[in-house]
Amino acid sequence: MPAEQQHDYIEYVRSRISRLHHVAYLVLGDADRADDAVQNALTVLYRRWPRMTEVDNLDAYVHTMVVRACLSERRRPWSAVLLGGRAPDRPVDGGSDTVDDRLAIRAALDRLPERQRIVVVLRFLCDLPVAEVARLLGRSEGTIKSRTATGLAALRRSLAPRLSRSAP
């Protein structure tokens, strides 16, 4: 790859890697696996970079690559193997409500079935329209709408006790 294209690739990745990792983390629920999925997608992107001038919406294209890498990561045989347990939760003095809210939402997302979680993340955290999510996942728009509705209902039930405590 010519030096100028390589520089453009590096700048593109540098400016977007944290967002890509965030999306992968939300889909997979694990930072290490999210790193792997993003790395796999960016490796493919590097090989394709000289042809990326032909792509109309590069961000959407790369976003699709990352989500597909996440889905591929979920299908790998070792994805069901846990090498260690989670670190024990310890209360933090002076924790902010924002951090507590994020942890509660993350836990509620983790309790959703995988297909619902992926749809909710793509629809509301990545702000993708129904048609784009359907195309990305290879499902009908009706299926996406149904999974969205059931996923949101489950999130509301899961977060209801927290919401009722914070209501004025």
Backbone as a ProteinNet text record, in pm:
[ID]
protein_1_A
[PRIMARY]
MPAEQQHDYIEYVRSRISRLHHVAYLVLGDADRADDAVQNALTVLYRRWPRMTEVDNLDAYVHTMVVRACLSERRRPWSAVLLGGRAPDRPVDGGSDTVDDRLAIRAALDRLPERQRIVVVLRFLCDLPVAEVARLLGRSEGTIKSRTATGLAALRRSLAPRLSRSAP
[TERTIARY]
85.8	0	90.5	58.7	138	133.2	236.7	249.7	132.1	83.9	-27.7	-155.5	-183.3	-300.7	-285.2	-165.5	-141.5	-163.2	-118.3	-139.9	-289.3	-363.8	-508.7	-577.3	-534.4	-590.8	-565.7	-443.6	-407.6	-488.9	-502.2	-580.2	-727.8	-780	-919.7	-941.5	-857.6	-871	-850.7	-751.4	-722.3	-843.7	-912.7	-1025.2	-1152.5	-1158.2	-1283.1	-1271.4	-1152.7	-1134.5	-1209	-1215.9	-1284.3	-1433.5	-1493.6	-1635.5	-1659.4	-1572.1	-1585.7	-1573.9	-1479	-1463.4	-1586.3	-1640.4	-1759.4	-1876.6	-1897	-2004.5	-1979.2	-1857.2	-1824.8	-1844.7	-1807	-1826.5	-1975.2	-2055.5	-2198.6	-2261.1	-2212.9	-2266.6	-2218.7	-2090.5	-2032.3	-2036.2	-2035.4	-2037.1	-1905.1	-1797.2	-1666	-1560.6	-1480.9	-1384	-1276.5	-1229.7	-1124.3	-1174.9	-1294.6	-1352.1	-1385.2	-1424.7	-1450	-1320.6	-1209.1	-1079	-1049.1	-1073.1	-1047	-1133.6	-1261.7	-1353	-1313.3	-1281.6	-1241	-1111	-1017.7	-890.2	-911	-997.5	-1025.3	-1087.4	-1181.7	-1246	-1145.8	-1059.6	-962.9	-854.5	-824.5	-729.4	-786.8	-913.5	-980.6	-987.4	-1019.9	-1027.9	-892.9	-785.3	-652	-625.8	-662.8	-642.2	-729.1	-846.7	-939.8	-923.1	-841.3	-834	-815.2	-729.9	-713.6	-844.4	-939.7	-1067.3	-1176.7	-1147.1	-1250.8	-1297.3	-1227.7	-1274.1	-1404.2	-1433.9	-1555.9	-1677.6	-1657.1	-1765.8	-1832.6	-1966.7	-2042.1	-2034	-2056.9	-2057.9	-1958.2	-1836.3	-1728.3	-1756.1	-1808.6	-1836.3	-1938.3	-2044.4	-2145.4	-2085.5	-2000.9	-1935.3	-1848	-1767	-1677.3	-1759.8	-1862.4	-1951.1	-2010.3	-2054.1	-2107.3	-2000.4	-1878.4	-1768.6	-1747.5	-1751.6	-1729.5	-1842.3	-1965.7	-2078.4	-2070.4	-2037.6	-2023.3	-1907.7	-1799.8	-1688.2	-1733.4	-1818.7	-1873.1	-1958.8	-2044.1	-2129.7	-2046.2	-1941	-1850.2	-1779	-1739.8	-1673.3	-1765	-1894.5	-1990.7	-2005.2	-1978.5	-1995.3	-1871.7	-1762.2	-1639.1	-1655	-1598.5	-1616.4	-1565.4	-1459.7	-1403.2	-1480.9	-1581.3	-1655.5	-1734.9	-1760.2	-1834.8	-1742.9	-1611.8	-1516.5	-1477.8	-1492.8	-1450.6	-1321.9	-1218.1	-1089.6	-1079.4	-1164.9	-1163.5	-1294.2	-1322.4	-1445.1	-1429.9	-1536.8	-1533.4	-1471.9	-1409.8	-1356.1	-1472.1	-1455.9	-1567.1	-1598.9	-1727.3	-1769.4	-1741.6	-1682.9	-1658.5	-1724.1	-1794.2	-1855.3	-1748.4	-1779.6	-1689.1	-1750.5	-1674	-1723.7	-1738.1	-1847	-1867.8	-1894.3	-1950.1	-1981.3	-2085.4	-2071.6	-2167.6	-2288.8	-2400	-2521.5	-2503.8	-2423.7	-2401.2	-2333.8	-2231.8	-2162.6	-2257.3	-2333.3	-2428.8	-2532.4	-2579.6	-2677	-2617.7	-2495.7	-2430.5	-2413.1	-2373.6	-2356.7	-2490.1	-2595.6	-2728.1	-2775.1	-2752.8	-2792.7	-2710.4	-2580.1	-2493.7	-2541.2	-2574.1	-2622.3	-2755.3	-2844.3	-2973.6	-2953.8	-2862.6	-2833.4	-2776.5	-2690.7	-2631.1	-2736.2	-2846.5	-2951.6	-3041.2	-3036.1	-3116.6	-3060.1	-3146.5	-3094.9	-3009.7	-2912.3	-2815	-2880.5	-2978	-3039.1	-3111.2	-3178.5	-3244.7	-3142.1	-3036.5	-2933	-2869.4	-2836.7	-2772.7	-2864.6	-2993.1	-3087.7	-3103.4	-3116.6	-3131.5	-3006.6	-2890.1	-2765.5	-2757.8	-2785.3	-2776.1	-2880.9	-3002.6	-3110.6	-3091.8	-3059.9	-3064.5	-2928.9	-2829.8	-2698.5	-2615.2	-2641.5	-2573.2	-2662.2	-2787	-2882.5	-2903.5	-2913.1	-2937.9	-3088.1	-3136.6	-3278.7	-3310.1	-3437	-3481.8	-3431.9	-3446.7	-3407.5	-3258.1	-3174.9	-3030.6	-2996.1	-3059.3	-3035	-3080.1	-3194.2	-3244.7	-3145.9	-3095.9	-2999.2	-2870	-2824.4	-2699.5	-2704.8	-2818.5	-2832.3	-2894.4	-2937.8	-2998.3	-3134	-3211.1	-3344	-3446.3	-3573.3	-3678.4	-3696.1	-3753.8	-3779.8	-3878.1	-3973.6	-4069	-4000.2	-3903	-3826.8	-3750.6	-3691	-3615.1	-3708.9	-3825.5	-3922.6	-3969.5	-3992.8	-4037.5	-3930	-3806	-3695.8	-3671.5	-3689.2	-3674.3	-3779.7	-3904.1	-4013.2	-3995	-3961.6	-3944.9	-3820.5	-3714.4	-3592.6	-3616.1	-3685.8	-3715.9	-3807.3	-3904	-3993.8	-3914.7	-3823.1	-3741	-3650.7	-3595.1	-3512.4	-3594.4	-3715.1	-3801	-3832.5	-3864.2	-3892.3	-3768.8	-3654.1	-3530.2	-3490.6	-3514.8	-3473.6	-3583.8	-3703.3	-3817.8	-3788.9	-3730.5	-3703.4	-3610.2	-3512.6	-3418.1	-3487.1	-3571.8	-3642	-3741.2	-3806.5	-3904.4	-3835	-3711.3	-3635.6	-3592.1	-3562.3	-3510.5	-3619.1	-3744.1	-3855.6	-3884	-3916.8	-3942.5	-4073
-117.5	0	123.9	221.5	345.2	416.1	490.9	557	650.3	721.4	814	738.9	626.7	546.8	487.2	442.9	387.6	494.9	615.7	726.4	753.2	753.5	775.6	666.1	542.1	430.1	449.4	482.1	499.4	612.4	721.6	834.1	796.5	725	682.3	593.4	494.1	400.5	473.4	557.2	630.3	713.8	773.1	859.9	782.9	654.5	580.7	455.3	419.5	290.8	282.6	390.3	381.9	358.2	421	398.6	255.7	206.8	69.1	-31.2	-6.3	-95.8	-89.6	28.5	44.3	-37.3	-29.3	-106	-255.5	-299.3	-441.7	-488	-404.4	-439.2	-453	-362.3	-369.2	-494.8	-536	-656.7	-782.5	-786.8	-908.6	-913.8	-798.5	-796	-831.3	-828.7	-865.6	-781.7	-709.6	-617.5	-690.6	-805	-877.2	-932.1	-987.2	-1039.3	-924.2	-809.7	-692.1	-647.8	-649.8	-617.1	-709	-838.9	-935.8	-909.2	-882.8	-859.1	-733	-626.4	-501.9	-523.4	-593.5	-620.1	-700.9	-801.5	-881.1	-794.7	-710.1	-622.9	-524	-468	-370.2	-434.7	-560.1	-632.5	-649.6	-687.6	-700	-563.5	-460.7	-325.4	-283	-315.8	-278.8	-339.2	-465.9	-532	-469.3	-420.4	-361.9	-210.6	-148.1	-2.7	65.4	13	80.2	90.7	2.6	4.9	82.1	134.7	199.1	333	388.3	512.8	490.8	365.7	331.8	320.9	316.9	298.4	432.1	433.2	557	605.5	515.1	552.5	463	509.8	429	392.4	486.9	456.9	345	347.9	242.1	108.9	112.4	-8.6	-71.9	10.8	-39.2	-85.2	-12.5	-50.3	-189.9	-213.3	-344.1	-451.2	-419	-515.2	-554.3	-456.9	-484	-569.6	-536.4	-615.9	-758.3	-774.4	-910.3	-984.8	-914.2	-977.6	-1021.5	-941.7	-979	-1104.4	-1108.1	-1225.1	-1348.8	-1331.1	-1441.9	-1487	-1391.1	-1421.7	-1504.8	-1473.2	-1546.6	-1692.4	-1718	-1854.4	-1941.3	-1883.1	-1961.6	-2060.1	-2180.5	-2282.6	-2241	-2163.4	-2125.3	-2011.9	-1958	-1846.9	-1890.6	-2019.4	-2069.2	-2107.9	-2101.3	-2141.3	-2019.5	-2030.7	-1924	-1967.3	-1886.8	-1922.3	-1881.2	-1794.5	-1751.3	-1683.8	-1677.8	-1611.6	-1461	-1394.6	-1248.8	-1207.4	-1093.5	-1040.7	-1009.4	-1032.7	-1004.4	-855.5	-827.1	-687.2	-632.8	-514	-445.3	-308.9	-269.4	-136.6	-28.5	77.2	190.9	305.9	363.1	477.3	597.5	668.5	791.5	768.8	652.3	626	722.5	759.9	854.8	779.7	850.7	791.1	750.7	826.7	795.8	660	635.1	506.5	395.2	416.8	316.6	287.2	391.5	372.9	291.2	323.2	248.4	101.9	75.9	-63.1	-136.6	-69.9	-131.8	-160.4	-67.5	-88.5	-200.1	-202.2	-309	-445	-453.7	-580.5	-619.3	-522.9	-552.7	-599.2	-537.4	-581.7	-723.3	-752.8	-887.1	-994.8	-958.5	-1056.2	-1082.2	-995.7	-1017.7	-1134.3	-1208.6	-1308.5	-1238.6	-1308.2	-1248.5	-1175.7	-1237	-1175.7	-1045.8	-1043.9	-920.4	-813.9	-853.9	-758.2	-693.1	-771.7	-717.8	-617.3	-651.5	-560.5	-431.5	-441.9	-321.8	-234.4	-293.8	-217.3	-146.2	-218.5	-157.3	-48.4	-73.4	24	150.2	134.6	249.3	303	220.9	271.4	309.7	242.5	278	362.7	378.9	465.6	425.7	294.7	247	228	259.1	237.3	87.9	54.5	-84.9	-150.9	-81.7	-139.8	-174	-87.7	-112.5	-231.9	-240.5	-354.1	-483.3	-480	-598.7	-642.9	-546.1	-578.6	-633	-570.4	-609.4	-751.3	-786.5	-917.9	-1022.9	-980.9	-1076.2	-1126.9	-1040.3	-1075	-978.8	-1012.7	-925	-807	-699.9	-583.8	-619.8	-707.2	-751.1	-822.9	-905.7	-976	-876.4	-777.3	-675.8	-597.3	-559.1	-485.5	-569.1	-697	-785.7	-800.8	-824.1	-838.9	-708.6	-597.4	-468	-451.7	-481.6	-465.8	-557.1	-683.4	-775.7	-740.6	-696.1	-656.1	-533.4	-434.1	-313.8	-346.4	-433.2	-472.1	-541	-628.1	-697.8	-599	-502	-400	-317.8	-280.9	-203.2	-282.1	-410.6	-494.3	-504.5	-522.2	-538.2	-410.1	-297	-169.1	-100.9	-159.1	-97	-64.2	-154.7	-120.3	0.7	9.4	120.8	250.7	241.8	361.2	412.3	321	365	431	389.4	451.9	592.5	613.6	745.3	841.9	795.7	884.8	982.8	1110.5	1210.5	1184.8
0	0	0	-82.9	-83.6	51.9	81.6	212.3	240.1	139.5	160.8	200.3	133.5	168.5	308.6	340.2	472.8	580	554.6	647.9	664.4	554.1	559.6	641.6	622.6	698.2	848.1	882.3	1023.9	1086.1	1015.9	1067.7	1082.3	986.3	993.2	1116.2	1131.1	1243.8	1376.2	1384.5	1507.7	1552.1	1457.3	1492.8	1528	1494.9	1515.2	1602.2	1641.6	1708.9	1842.2	1916.3	2045.8	2025.3	1926	1897.3	1848.3	1762.8	1713.6	1827.6	1917.6	2032.3	2122.1	2140.9	2224.5	2167.9	2038.2	1974.3	1991.7	1967.5	1981	2125.2	2219.6	2360.9	2394.5	2342.6	2369.9	2309.9	2194.6	2130.5	2201.9	2236.6	2293.5	2445.4	2511	2656.7	2721.3	2644.5	2696.5	2624.8	2699.6	2640.3	2559.6	2609.1	2537.4	2404.2	2405.8	2280.7	2186.4	2241.4	2158.2	2089.8	2164.3	2104.5	1986.5	2006	1899.1	1776.7	1798.7	1686.9	1609.9	1681.3	1614.8	1538.9	1600	1532.9	1405.3	1411.2	1291.6	1181.8	1218.3	1119.5	1060.8	1144.4	1095.1	1009.1	1034.2	949	808.9	802.4	672	604.8	682	626.8	568.5	636	587.6	449.5	434.5	305.3	196.5	233.9	136.8	120.8	201	206.1	69.5	-18.4	-148.3	-228.8	-203.7	-276.8	-202.8	-85.8	-4.6	-60.5	-157.2	-218.8	-295	-328.7	-401.6	-310.3	-180.4	-84.2	-56	-63.6	-41.4	103.1	199.4	340.9	413.9	423.1	480.8	626.2	704.1	844.8	858.8	780.7	785.8	742.3	641.7	592.4	700.9	765.7	870.8	991.4	1024.4	1134.2	1108.2	984.8	946.9	961.4	920.9	934.4	1080.7	1170.1	1312.6	1369.6	1336.1	1386.9	1334.9	1209.4	1154.6	1220.1	1251	1322.2	1461.3	1524.9	1656.4	1645.6	1545.3	1527	1498	1420.2	1391.8	1519.2	1600.6	1728.6	1818	1816.6	1899.3	1854.8	1727.6	1675.5	1694.7	1732.9	1749.3	1864.8	1849.3	1953	2090.7	2095.6	2225.4	2291.2	2222.4	2282.1	2404.8	2418.1	2533	2648.6	2628.4	2730.5	2814	2944.7	3034.8	3102.7	3089	3146.9	3292.8	3335	3473.9	3507	3634.7	3676.5	3673.3	3699.4	3707.3	3841.6	3839.9	3964.9	4057.8	4185.5	4276.6	4277.4	4282.4	4287.8	4426.3	4429.2	4554.7	4547.5	4652.5	4648.4	4644.2	4573.9	4562.2	4639.4	4730.1	4805.8	4714	4732.1	4656.9	4509.9	4472.1	4332.7	4280.7	4157.2	4100.7	4047.2	4038	3984.8	3839.2	3764.3	3623.5	3608	3689.4	3684.2	3725.8	3832.1	3877.5	3769.4	3702.3	3594.3	3480.4	3443.7	3335.3	3371.6	3493.8	3537	3536.8	3579.4	3580	3438.3	3347.6	3208.2	3145.9	3173.1	3119.9	3170.7	3299.5	3355.9	3293.4	3272.6	3210.1	3065.9	2993.1	2856.5	2855.8	2953	2961.2	2984.5	3051.1	3078.2	2957.4	2857.5	2737	2656.8	2589.2	2495	2388.2	2337	2245.1	2127.9	2063.9	1945.6	1981	2094.9	2137.3	2172.9	2243	2283	2161.1	2059.9	1940.2	1871.8	1861.1	1795.9	1875.9	2007.4	2091.2	2081.9	2085.7	2075.1	1940.6	1833.7	1701.6	1681.1	1729.3	1709.2	1793.1	1920.5	2009.7	2051.7	2063.7	2102.2	1980.4	1867.2	1742.5	1652.4	1691.8	1621.3	1475.5	1450.2	1314.7	1293.5	1174.5	1145.9	1132	1142.3	1134.8	1006.7	894.8	765.7	762.3	819.4	820.3	910.3	1025.1	1115.5	1048.3	981.7	911.7	804.2	728.4	623.2	682.9	787.9	852.6	908.6	969	1032.6	941.5	823.2	729.9	776.6	838.9	890.1	831.7	844.4	795.1	891.3	840	924.9	1035.9	1006.7	1108.9	1223.8	1191.8	1295.1	1381.8	1318.4	1392.6	1483.6	1433	1514.2	1632.7	1609.3	1717.3	1824	1781.6	1877.7	1953.3	1884.7	1950.4	2059.5	2026	2122.7	2243.4	2218.7	2331.8	2413.4	2346.5	2417.5	2504.5	2450.9	2529.7	2647.2	2624.8	2734.7	2845.7	2807.4	2906.7	2981.3	2909.5	2974.9	3073.5	3033.2	3123.6	3249.9	3234.5	3353.1	3441.6	3379.2	3454.4	3527.6	3464.9	3522.3	3602.9	3606	3674.7	3821.3	3899.3	4039.1	4051.7	3966.6	3969.7	3929.2	3828.8	3781.3	3886.2	3956	4056.8	4176.2	4207.4	4317.8	4281	4153.2	4114.4	4073.2	4065.9	4028.8	4141.5	4106.7	4212.2	4282.5
[MASK]
++++++++++++++++++++++++++++++++++++++++++++++++++++++++++++++++++++++++++++++++++++++++++++++++++++++++++++++++++++++++++++++++++++++++++++++++++++++++++++++++++++++++

